Amino acid sequence: MASATPLTAPVRRLLLSHALASLGMSLPWPLLLVLVWQQVGGTAHGDLLLGLTGAARMLPYVLLSWATGMLADHVRRDRLVQATLLTRTVLLTGSAVAVAHHSLLPAVLAAALAVACGTPAYPALAAAMPGLAGSGRRRATDLLVTIEVASFVVGPAVGGLLLAESTRGWLPVLAVACTVLAAIPLREIRLPRPVHDTAASRRTASGPLAALRSSAVATRAVGVAGLINAVDAALVLALIPLAEAHWRGGVADYGLAAAIFGFGALAAPALWRLGTTTMTRSRLGLLLFGGALAVVPLAPAVGVAAGPLLVAGAATVHVEGALTEAIQDAVPDDQRAGILGITDSVMVAAALLASLVAPALASAIGARQLVAVLAVCCIAVATLPWQPDVSRRAASPGPRLPPAQRPGPRARSSSEAAPLE
């Protein structure tokens, strides 16, 4: 069984490194938001500046992930990740120095540039995972996606807990320390250049967009990933009027609901056995996500909604893991990181767009009705016919690894045993 395949030491170290680096990039933002609000709150442009500060963390993914992911299709992926860690360390140090000198604009810009420099890391690691993890690829990919998604919640949550006057000064320092420590597990892990084979040469010349358009599986995966991130963003905003008008607990109920949904991402490994192929995992995950959302508007109190929100948070990461694996299977190794970068851009752009329209929709039709619509959308997409695409299997299993890092005899995982959806 694929579930019994243990993760190799290089895979565990790679996951630890990404967890530390992701935490480091997320930690400073609650402090930066608070400092900006304390300085400009109540002024004519205070709300705009606060919004721009929040957007500064997300915009690099929209603007750059599609392009920076392609770097990992042309260079050694381990060196690319190490380079991002170095640049992130320098920029986060600059942000920490700027905070210490009460220079908020340079601090925010340096932190945003650190995010921008980190955009190639996740596509590079996800693209390299099939070659590094071997038969443990699915489990490793799911854990990588869990870390990536959870970092958007866990980092700010930890940062928020350290906003007291006695500890807030250590937040930028802790961010730098996490990034420095992330480089240690990567030592002696080699992720070579992607394999360029003859069959993929024309696709390589055409670029990742052409490879994406040529695969119905990859195109579908990118679209569903955008949908689920849009639903996530809209749900988080819809919880505000739900907490105020329906649960009547105000900010406290909203904070609890948002935290439960966010930390539900950490429970995603509990759904690992939900489905055996990438298509069934995506479908069942979407059905579970939509079903959990459908219960939320019916809950009379946040305590009753806690369970469904926890399940929804886990289901969304489960779906993203399945979609990532589908892309790994559907495209050749020398196009994989570029397409994963495009996926990142699509996901964050969808979340930003949903964040813009969700408050207006909640006001127009009601928060409970909006959440119900989101649930119906997920269930509808899960039940629509998904045309299998058997025209392309993974063109390359990944780069050949040095003997010290090469996994044991290749066992076919359950997702590999069935035809690619």
DAZIJO-V737310 format. One record per residue. N is the residue number from 1. RES is the residue in three letters. OMEGA is omega in whole degrees, -180 to 180 (NA if undefined). NEAR is the number of other C-alpha atoms within 10 Angstrom. Layout:
BEGIN
N_RES_OMEGA_NEAR / N_RES_OMEGA_NEAR
END
This chain:
BEGIN
1_MET_180_9 / 2_ALA_-177_18 / 3_SER_-179_13 / 4_ALA_-178_9 / 5_THR_-180_16 / 6_PRO_176_14 / 7_LEU_178_18 / 8_THR_-180_17 / 9_ALA_178_14 / 10_PRO_179_21 / 11_VAL_179_25 / 12_ARG_179_15 / 13_ARG_178_19 / 14_LEU_179_23 / 15_LEU_178_23 / 16_LEU_180_20 / 17_SER_-179_23 / 18_HIS_178_25 / 19_ALA_180_22 / 20_LEU_-179_22 / 21_ALA_180_27 / 22_SER_177_27 / 23_LEU_180_27 / 24_GLY_-180_29 / 25_MET_-176_27 / 26_SER_-173_22 / 27_LEU_-172_28 / 28_PRO_-168_30 / 29_TRP_175_23 / 30_PRO_178_22 / 31_LEU_180_21 / 32_LEU_178_22 / 33_LEU_180_19 / 34_VAL_-179_14 / 35_LEU_177_16 / 36_VAL_-180_19 / 37_TRP_179_17 / 38_GLN_-178_11 / 39_GLN_-174_12 / 40_VAL_-179_15 / 41_GLY_-179_16 / 42_GLY_177_10 / 43_THR_-176_11 / 44_ALA_-177_9 / 45_HIS_-176_10 / 46_GLY_-179_16 / 47_ASP_-180_15 / 48_LEU_-179_13 / 49_LEU_177_17 / 50_LEU_178_19 / 51_GLY_178_11 / 52_LEU_178_15 / 53_THR_177_20 / 54_GLY_-180_17 / 55_ALA_-177_13 / 56_ALA_178_19 / 57_ARG_-173_21 / 58_MET_-173_19 / 59_LEU_179_19 / 60_PRO_179_20 / 61_TYR_-180_27 / 62_VAL_-172_23 / 63_LEU_-167_18 / 64_LEU_-173_18 / 65_SER_-178_30 / 66_TRP_-178_25 / 67_ALA_-176_20 / 68_THR_177_23 / 69_GLY_-180_29 / 70_MET_178_24 / 71_LEU_-177_19 / 72_ALA_174_31 / 73_ASP_-175_26 / 74_HIS_-179_17 / 75_VAL_174_15 / 76_ARG_-172_17 / 77_ARG_178_25 / 78_ASP_180_22 / 79_ARG_178_17 / 80_LEU_180_19 / 81_VAL_178_25 / 82_GLN_178_17 / 83_ALA_179_17 / 84_THR_179_22 / 85_LEU_179_24 / 86_LEU_-179_17 / 87_THR_177_17 / 88_ARG_179_28 / 89_THR_-180_22 / 90_VAL_-176_17 / 91_LEU_178_22 / 92_LEU_174_29 / 93_THR_177_21 / 94_GLY_177_20 / 95_SER_179_30 / 96_ALA_178_27 / 97_VAL_180_16 / 98_ALA_177_19 / 99_VAL_-180_21 / 100_ALA_180_13 / 101_HIS_176_10 / 102_HIS_177_12 / 103_SER_-170_13 / 104_LEU_-178_18 / 105_LEU_176_15 / 106_PRO_180_16 / 107_ALA_180_25 / 108_VAL_-180_26 / 109_LEU_180_18 / 110_ALA_178_21 / 111_ALA_178_27 / 112_ALA_177_26 / 113_LEU_176_19 / 114_ALA_176_27 / 115_VAL_180_24 / 116_ALA_180_24 / 117_CYS_179_23 / 118_GLY_-176_25 / 119_THR_179_25 / 120_PRO_-169_29 / 121_ALA_-177_28 / 122_TYR_176_23 / 123_PRO_-180_30 / 124_ALA_-178_28 / 125_LEU_180_23 / 126_ALA_179_24 / 127_ALA_-178_33 / 128_ALA_-172_29 / 129_MET_179_25 / 130_PRO_180_24 / 131_GLY_-177_21 / 132_LEU_-173_29 / 133_ALA_179_26 / 134_GLY_-177_24 / 135_SER_176_26 / 136_GLY_-174_24 / 137_ARG_-175_25 / 138_ARG_-179_26 / 139_ARG_180_22 / 140_ALA_179_25 / 141_THR_179_26 / 142_ASP_180_24 / 143_LEU_178_22 / 144_LEU_178_24 / 145_VAL_178_25 / 146_THR_179_23 / 147_ILE_-178_22 / 148_GLU_-178_19 / 149_VAL_-177_20 / 150_ALA_-178_23 / 151_SER_178_26 / 152_PHE_-179_17 / 153_VAL_-173_22 / 154_VAL_180_21 / 155_GLY_176_23 / 156_PRO_179_19 / 157_ALA_177_17 / 158_VAL_177_16 / 159_GLY_178_26 / 160_GLY_179_18 / 161_LEU_-177_12 / 162_LEU_-178_18 / 163_LEU_177_16 / 164_ALA_-177_11 / 165_GLU_-176_8 / 166_SER_-175_8 / 167_THR_-173_11 / 168_ARG_180_17 / 169_GLY_-179_16 / 170_TRP_-177_15 / 171_LEU_179_22 / 172_PRO_179_28 / 173_VAL_179_18 / 174_LEU_178_18 / 175_ALA_178_27 / 176_VAL_-178_25 / 177_ALA_179_17 / 178_CYS_-179_20 / 179_THR_177_27 / 180_VAL_-180_19 / 181_LEU_-179_16 / 182_ALA_-179_25 / 183_ALA_-175_22 / 184_ILE_-179_14 / 185_PRO_-179_19 / 186_LEU_-178_21 / 187_ARG_177_13 / 188_GLU_172_11 / 189_ILE_-178_19 / 190_ARG_176_16 / 191_LEU_-172_25 / 192_PRO_173_20 / 193_ARG_176_20 / 194_PRO_178_26 / 195_VAL_175_19 / 196_HIS_-179_19 / 197_ASP_-176_14 / 198_THR_-177_10 / 199_ALA_-177_11 / 200_ALA_-172_19 / 201_SER_-179_12 / 202_ARG_177_12 / 203_ARG_179_19 / 204_THR_180_18 / 205_ALA_-178_10 / 206_SER_178_11 / 207_GLY_-176_16 / 208_PRO_-180_27 / 209_LEU_178_15 / 210_ALA_178_15 / 211_ALA_179_23 / 212_LEU_-179_24 / 213_ARG_-177_12 / 214_SER_-178_16 / 215_SER_177_19 / 216_ALA_-180_19 / 217_VAL_-179_27 / 218_ALA_179_26 / 219_THR_178_19 / 220_ARG_-179_18 / 221_ALA_179_25 / 222_VAL_180_25 / 223_GLY_180_15 / 224_VAL_177_22 / 225_ALA_176_25 / 226_GLY_180_22 / 227_LEU_-173_20 / 228_ILE_176_23 / 229_ASN_174_22 / 230_ALA_178_23 / 231_VAL_178_24 / 232_ASP_-177_22 / 233_ALA_179_19 / 234_ALA_-180_26 / 235_LEU_-178_24 / 236_VAL_179_19 / 237_LEU_178_20 / 238_ALA_179_24 / 239_LEU_-179_24 / 240_ILE_177_21 / 241_PRO_175_20 / 242_LEU_-179_25 / 243_ALA_-177_22 / 244_GLU_-169_15 / 245_ALA_-174_13 / 246_HIS_179_19 / 247_TRP_176_19 / 248_ARG_177_16 / 249_GLY_176_16 / 250_GLY_-174_15 / 251_VAL_-178_13 / 252_ALA_179_12 / 253_ASP_179_20 / 254_TYR_180_23 / 255_GLY_180_15 / 256_LEU_-179_16 / 257_ALA_-180_23 / 258_ALA_179_21 / 259_ALA_-180_19 / 260_ILE_179_20 / 261_PHE_-179_25 / 262_GLY_-178_24 / 263_PHE_173_20 / 264_GLY_177_24 / 265_ALA_-179_27 / 266_LEU_179_21 / 267_ALA_-178_19 / 268_ALA_179_25 / 269_PRO_178_17 / 270_ALA_180_11 / 271_LEU_-172_16 / 272_TRP_-178_18 / 273_ARG_-178_10 / 274_LEU_-178_17 / 275_GLY_-176_17 / 276_THR_178_18 / 277_THR_-178_21 / 278_THR_-180_26 / 279_MET_-180_23 / 280_THR_178_17 / 281_ARG_178_24 / 282_SER_-179_27 / 283_ARG_-178_23 / 284_LEU_177_19 / 285_GLY_178_27 / 286_LEU_177_28 / 287_LEU_179_22 / 288_LEU_179_24 / 289_PHE_180_28 / 290_GLY_179_28 / 291_GLY_178_19 / 292_ALA_179_21 / 293_LEU_-178_26 / 294_ALA_-180_21 / 295_VAL_-174_17 / 296_VAL_-179_24 / 297_PRO_-179_20 / 298_LEU_-177_13 / 299_ALA_-179_16 / 300_PRO_-178_12 / 301_ALA_-177_17 / 302_VAL_178_22 / 303_GLY_178_12 / 304_VAL_-180_13 / 305_ALA_-175_21 / 306_ALA_-179_20 / 307_GLY_178_17 / 308_PRO_179_23 / 309_LEU_177_26 / 310_LEU_178_23 / 311_VAL_-180_22 / 312_ALA_179_29 / 313_GLY_178_27 / 314_ALA_-177_26 / 315_ALA_-178_30 / 316_THR_177_27 / 317_VAL_177_30 / 318_HIS_180_29 / 319_VAL_-179_31 / 320_GLU_176_27 / 321_GLY_178_26 / 322_ALA_180_29 / 323_LEU_178_26 / 324_THR_178_26 / 325_GLU_178_27 / 326_ALA_178_25 / 327_ILE_177_27 / 328_GLN_-178_30 / 329_ASP_-165_25 / 330_ALA_-175_28 / 331_VAL_180_27 / 332_PRO_-176_28 / 333_ASP_-176_27 / 334_ASP_174_28 / 335_GLN_-168_29 / 336_ARG_-177_30 / 337_ALA_179_36 / 338_GLY_180_30 / 339_ILE_176_31 / 340_LEU_174_28 / 341_GLY_175_31 / 342_ILE_179_26 / 343_THR_177_29 / 344_ASP_-180_25 / 345_SER_-180_26 / 346_VAL_-177_24 / 347_MET_-177_22 / 348_VAL_177_23 / 349_ALA_178_20 / 350_ALA_178_24 / 351_ALA_179_22 / 352_LEU_179_19 / 353_LEU_179_13 / 354_ALA_178_21 / 355_SER_180_20 / 356_LEU_-173_14 / 357_VAL_-175_12 / 358_ALA_179_21 / 359_PRO_179_18 / 360_ALA_178_12 / 361_LEU_179_16 / 362_ALA_178_22 / 363_SER_-175_12 / 364_ALA_-174_11 / 365_ILE_-178_10 / 366_GLY_-177_17 / 367_ALA_-179_26 / 368_ARG_179_20 / 369_GLN_179_16 / 370_LEU_179_21 / 371_VAL_177_25 / 372_ALA_178_19 / 373_VAL_178_16 / 374_LEU_179_22 / 375_ALA_-180_24 / 376_VAL_179_17 / 377_CYS_-180_16 / 378_CYS_-179_23 / 379_ILE_-180_21 / 380_ALA_180_14 / 381_VAL_-180_16 / 382_ALA_-176_22 / 383_THR_176_12 / 384_LEU_177_9 / 385_PRO_177_8 / 386_TRP_-178_14 / 387_GLN_178_10 / 388_PRO_177_12 / 389_ASP_-179_15 / 390_VAL_-177_13 / 391_SER_-177_11 / 392_ARG_165_15 / 393_ARG_180_19 / 394_ALA_-175_17 / 395_ALA_179_20 / 396_SER_-179_20 / 397_PRO_-179_19 / 398_GLY_-178_25 / 399_PRO_175_19 / 400_ARG_-177_15 / 401_LEU_174_15 / 402_PRO_-176_12 / 403_PRO_-177_8 / 404_ALA_-178_9 / 405_GLN_-174_18 / 406_ARG_179_16 / 407_PRO_-179_20 / 408_GLY_-178_11 / 409_PRO_-174_8 / 410_ARG_175_11 / 411_ALA_-179_14 / 412_ARG_176_15 / 413_SER_-179_20 / 414_SER_180_16 / 415_SER_-179_23 / 416_GLU_-177_17 / 417_ALA_-179_11 / 418_ALA_176_12 / 419_PRO_180_11 / 420_LEU_-179_20 / 421_GLU_NA_19
END
